[in-house]
Amino acid sequence: MRRNNTRVGSSLIGQIGVIGKRISSRAYLSYERSLATTTMGITKLTYNLTPRITIVTQAGEDNAADLFYTLQFD
């Protein structure tokens, strides 16, 4: 007996599962993985240097480090 999983597979395209843990008041560690493919996941560390400056590092398929500056308009 065969099942056609095309419909189920296509509904998961673009879907990502995330699990994370707040390490401290400034640091958050998370793991992301695609629900549709069997590719390796990405581990991210998000660290708030100040209320406006955040560093995000990631390791996995792509390694990167990003620096974000937030502007708020009230």
DRENKOLDO-688125 format. One record per residue: residue in three letters; y, z, x of N, C-alpha, C, O in turn. Coordinates in Angstrom, 2 decimals. Layout:
<milos>
ALA; Y; Z; X; Y; Z; X; Y; Z; X; Y; Z; X
...
</milos>
This chain:
<milos>
MET; -1.18; 0.00; 0.85; 0.00; 0.00; 0.00; 1.24; 0.00; 0.89; 1.33; 0.79; 1.83
ARG; 2.19; -0.87; 0.60; 3.42; -0.99; 1.38; 4.62; -0.60; 0.53; 4.65; -0.81; -0.68
ARG; 5.59; -0.03; 1.19; 6.84; 0.30; 0.52; 7.96; -0.50; 1.14; 7.96; -0.75; 2.35
ASN; 8.88; -0.90; 0.35; 10.04; -1.61; 0.85; 11.17; -0.59; 1.05; 11.74; -0.09; 0.08
ASN; 11.48; -0.29; 2.30; 12.49; 0.72; 2.62; 13.86; 0.12; 2.87; 14.76; 0.81; 3.36
THR; 14.05; -1.14; 2.55; 15.33; -1.79; 2.80; 16.46; -1.10; 2.06; 17.53; -0.88; 2.63
ARG; 16.23; -0.75; 0.83; 17.28; -0.11; 0.03; 17.63; 1.27; 0.58; 18.81; 1.62; 0.66
VAL; 16.64; 2.05; 0.95; 16.88; 3.38; 1.49; 17.58; 3.28; 2.83; 18.54; 4.00; 3.09
GLY; 17.11; 2.37; 3.70; 17.71; 2.21; 5.02; 19.16; 1.77; 4.97; 19.99; 2.26; 5.73
SER; 19.47; 0.85; 4.07; 20.83; 0.34; 3.99; 21.80; 1.39; 3.47; 22.99; 1.35; 3.79
SER; 21.31; 2.34; 2.66; 22.20; 3.37; 2.14; 22.56; 4.40; 3.22; 23.53; 5.14; 3.06
LEU; 21.79; 4.44; 4.31; 22.07; 5.39; 5.38; 22.92; 4.80; 6.50; 23.34; 5.53; 7.40
ILE; 23.17; 3.49; 6.45; 23.97; 2.87; 7.50; 25.36; 3.49; 7.50; 26.01; 3.58; 6.46
GLY; 25.81; 3.90; 8.65; 27.12; 4.53; 8.78; 27.13; 6.02; 8.51; 28.18; 6.65; 8.65
GLN; 26.01; 6.59; 8.14; 25.93; 8.03; 7.85; 25.60; 8.80; 9.13; 24.73; 8.38; 9.90
ILE; 26.27; 9.91; 9.35; 26.07; 10.73; 10.54; 25.81; 12.16; 10.11; 26.51; 12.70; 9.25
GLY; 24.82; 12.78; 10.72; 24.55; 14.19; 10.50; 25.15; 15.00; 11.64; 25.05; 14.61; 12.81
VAL; 25.78; 16.12; 11.31; 26.45; 16.95; 12.32; 26.03; 18.40; 12.13; 25.98; 18.90; 11.01
ILE; 25.74; 19.05; 13.24; 25.49; 20.49; 13.23; 26.34; 21.07; 14.35; 26.45; 20.48; 15.42
GLY; 26.95; 22.22; 14.10; 27.85; 22.78; 15.10; 27.92; 24.29; 15.06; 27.44; 24.93; 14.13
LYS; 28.54; 24.83; 16.08; 28.69; 26.29; 16.21; 30.03; 26.58; 16.86; 30.36; 26.01; 17.90
ARG; 30.80; 27.49; 16.25; 32.04; 27.94; 16.88; 31.67; 28.94; 17.95; 31.08; 29.98; 17.66
ILE; 32.02; 28.63; 19.20; 31.68; 29.48; 20.34; 32.70; 30.60; 20.50; 32.35; 31.74; 20.80
SER; 33.96; 30.25; 20.29; 35.04; 31.23; 20.36; 36.13; 30.78; 19.39; 35.96; 29.79; 18.68
SER; 37.24; 31.48; 19.38; 38.33; 31.08; 18.49; 38.95; 29.75; 18.91; 39.64; 29.11; 18.12
ARG; 38.71; 29.33; 20.15; 39.28; 28.08; 20.67; 38.26; 26.97; 20.88; 38.65; 25.81; 21.01
ALA; 36.96; 27.28; 20.92; 35.94; 26.29; 21.28; 34.92; 26.08; 20.16; 34.48; 27.04; 19.52
TYR; 34.55; 24.80; 19.95; 33.56; 24.43; 18.94; 32.60; 23.42; 19.57; 33.03; 22.40; 20.10
LEU; 31.29; 23.69; 19.51; 30.26; 22.83; 20.07; 29.50; 22.20; 18.92; 29.07; 22.89; 18.00
SER; 29.31; 20.86; 18.96; 28.62; 20.18; 17.87; 27.69; 19.10; 18.41; 27.84; 18.63; 19.54
TYR; 26.71; 18.72; 17.57; 25.76; 17.66; 17.89; 25.76; 16.68; 16.72; 25.56; 17.09; 15.57
GLU; 25.99; 15.39; 17.00; 26.04; 14.36; 15.98; 24.93; 13.35; 16.22; 24.61; 13.01; 17.36
ARG; 24.34; 12.87; 15.11; 23.29; 11.86; 15.23; 23.30; 10.96; 14.00; 23.52; 11.43; 12.88
SER; 23.08; 9.68; 14.22; 23.01; 8.72; 13.12; 21.76; 9.00; 12.29; 20.71; 9.31; 12.83
LEU; 21.89; 8.88; 10.97; 20.75; 9.08; 10.08; 19.94; 7.81; 9.90; 18.81; 7.86; 9.42
ALA; 20.51; 6.66; 10.29; 19.84; 5.38; 10.06; 19.08; 4.87; 11.28; 18.12; 4.12; 11.12
THR; 19.48; 5.24; 12.47; 18.84; 4.69; 13.67; 18.21; 5.81; 14.49; 18.44; 7.00; 14.23
THR; 17.43; 5.42; 15.45; 16.75; 6.40; 16.30; 17.45; 6.54; 17.65; 16.83; 6.95; 18.64
THR; 18.72; 6.21; 17.70; 19.46; 6.31; 18.95; 19.71; 7.78; 19.30; 19.61; 8.67; 18.46
MET; 20.05; 7.99; 20.56; 20.32; 9.34; 21.04; 21.60; 9.87; 20.39; 22.51; 9.10; 20.09
GLY; 21.67; 11.17; 20.18; 22.84; 11.78; 19.57; 23.93; 12.06; 20.59; 23.77; 11.79; 21.78
ILE; 25.03; 12.62; 20.10; 26.19; 12.93; 20.94; 26.49; 14.41; 20.83; 26.54; 14.95; 19.72
THR; 26.68; 15.06; 21.96; 27.09; 16.46; 21.99; 28.59; 16.49; 22.27; 29.06; 15.85; 23.21
LYS; 29.33; 17.23; 21.45; 30.79; 17.31; 21.61; 31.22; 18.75; 21.81; 30.68; 19.68; 21.21
LEU; 32.21; 18.92; 22.67; 32.87; 20.21; 22.84; 34.35; 20.00; 22.53; 35.03; 19.22; 23.20
THR; 34.83; 20.71; 21.53; 36.24; 20.64; 21.14; 36.89; 21.95; 21.55; 36.44; 23.03; 21.16
TYR; 37.97; 21.85; 22.33; 38.63; 23.05; 22.83; 40.13; 22.94; 22.55; 40.77; 21.96; 22.94
ASN; 40.68; 23.95; 21.87; 42.11; 24.00; 21.57; 42.84; 24.72; 22.69; 42.73; 25.93; 22.84
LEU; 43.60; 23.96; 23.48; 44.40; 24.57; 24.55; 45.58; 25.35; 23.96; 45.84; 26.49; 24.34
THR; 46.27; 24.71; 23.03; 47.39; 25.32; 22.31; 47.25; 24.88; 20.85; 46.37; 24.07; 20.55
PRO; 48.07; 25.39; 19.95; 47.99; 24.91; 18.57; 48.24; 23.40; 18.43; 47.83; 22.80; 17.44
ARG; 48.89; 22.78; 19.40; 49.18; 21.35; 19.33; 48.32; 20.48; 20.23; 48.22; 19.28; 19.99
ILE; 47.71; 21.04; 21.27; 46.94; 20.26; 22.24; 45.46; 20.62; 22.15; 45.07; 21.78; 22.27
THR; 44.63; 19.58; 21.94; 43.18; 19.74; 21.82; 42.48; 18.78; 22.77; 42.87; 17.61; 22.88
ILE; 41.45; 19.26; 23.46; 40.62; 18.43; 24.32; 39.25; 18.29; 23.65; 38.66; 19.29; 23.22
VAL; 38.76; 17.05; 23.56; 37.43; 16.79; 23.02; 36.63; 16.05; 24.09; 37.01; 14.96; 24.52
THR; 35.52; 16.64; 24.51; 34.62; 15.98; 25.46; 33.33; 15.66; 24.73; 32.90; 16.40; 23.85
GLN; 32.71; 14.54; 25.12; 31.44; 14.17; 24.50; 30.49; 13.63; 25.54; 30.90; 12.96; 26.49
ALA; 29.21; 13.92; 25.34; 28.16; 13.44; 26.23; 27.01; 12.94; 25.37; 26.70; 13.51; 24.33
GLY; 26.38; 11.86; 25.81; 25.28; 11.26; 25.08; 25.21; 9.80; 25.45; 25.18; 9.47; 26.64
GLU; 25.18; 8.92; 24.46; 25.18; 7.49; 24.73; 26.46; 7.07; 25.43; 26.44; 6.28; 26.38
ASP; 27.57; 7.60; 24.98; 28.87; 7.35; 25.60; 29.43; 8.69; 26.07; 29.42; 9.67; 25.32
ASN; 29.92; 8.72; 27.29; 30.57; 9.92; 27.80; 32.07; 9.70; 27.77; 32.55; 8.63; 28.16
ALA; 32.81; 10.71; 27.31; 34.25; 10.54; 27.18; 34.94; 11.89; 27.15; 34.32; 12.93; 26.90
ALA; 36.23; 11.84; 27.42; 37.10; 13.01; 27.27; 38.39; 12.51; 26.64; 38.98; 11.53; 27.10
ASP; 38.83; 13.18; 25.59; 40.04; 12.80; 24.87; 40.99; 13.97; 24.82; 40.57; 15.13; 24.74
LEU; 42.27; 13.67; 24.86; 43.32; 14.67; 24.75; 44.16; 14.31; 23.54; 44.69; 13.20; 23.45
PHE; 44.27; 15.24; 22.58; 45.02; 15.00; 21.36; 46.24; 15.90; 21.30; 46.17; 17.08; 21.64
TYR; 47.36; 15.33; 20.88; 48.59; 16.07; 20.65; 48.93; 15.92; 19.17; 49.04; 14.80; 18.68
THR; 49.11; 17.03; 18.47; 49.33; 17.01; 17.03; 50.79; 17.26; 16.69; 51.39; 18.22; 17.16
LEU; 51.35; 16.39; 15.87; 52.69; 16.57; 15.33; 52.57; 16.85; 13.84; 51.86; 16.13; 13.13
GLN; 53.24; 17.89; 13.36; 53.22; 18.22; 11.93; 54.61; 18.09; 11.37; 55.58; 18.57; 11.95
PHE; 54.70; 17.44; 10.23; 55.96; 17.31; 9.53; 55.89; 18.09; 8.24; 55.06; 17.80; 7.38
ASP; 56.74; 19.07; 8.10; 56.72; 19.91; 6.89; 57.70; 19.43; 5.87; 57.81; 20.02; 4.79
</milos>
